[in-house]
Structures are given as structure tokens and as C-alpha cells.
Amino acid sequence: MSNKCKTAISVIGIVLSIALLAISAVLAEEAIIRPALAVTFTVISAILVFVAIFYAAKIDYETGVYECRKCGHTFKPTFKAYTLGAHTLSTRHLKCSGCGEKSWCKRKNRRV
Ligand SMILES: [Zn+2]
């Protein structure tokens, strides 16, 4: 499966999970379903949202490498450094494995 395809699937997963969360909230609000069932739906959809976000992060992690601003070295951070690092859409504050300096590293797609 291509990286773009994986990314699209994870985005769809997040959107569907949030939609399910919204739908169960509305159904409960309108008293269409029993409160206990609404709680169950809400819990399930909340879990799905977390799973989808985690899955999306995992795919983003697996498909990306980062280029150091200081020395130009391209590296793959640890999953811990990846998840804890401050980030924007295309950069992440990481410690370079080449020079050991911390900088805003640019994300690049890993060639598969
Ligand atoms: Zn470096």
C-alpha cells in the first residue's frame, strides 16, 4: 500500500470515528436511544477516535524521515521522540542522530 493511500485511510478513519461520536451524542440528546446505550456508543466512538489518531500518527511516523537544519543529516527519530516532540505540519523539534543538536527538522517522505 502506498503512503498516500495509508494516510487517506487514517484520515477517513478519524473522520468516521468523530462522526460516530457526534451521531451518538445527538441520538442521546434527542432521547432516541436509551441513555445506557448512548453511553456505550460514546465510549466506543471515543476509543475509535483515539485508535484512529494513534494509527494516523503511527503511519506518519513510519512513512517519514527528518532532515536536520544544522548538518543536513537525514534520520528517523525514535517513536518516543516523535510523539513527544513539539511539531508543526511539516517540521518537528528533534535531536539529530548525526550531530546531536536539537533543531526544527523538516519532514520528508521515506522512499519505499
Ligand atoms: Zn544534525
Boltz pocket constraint, residues with backbone or C-beta under 6 A from the ligand:
constraints:
  - pocket:
      binder: B
      contacts: [[A, 68], [A, 69], [A, 70], [A, 71], [A, 72], [A, 73], [A, 96], [A, 97], [A, 98], [A, 99], [A, 100], [A, 101]]
      max_distance: 6.0
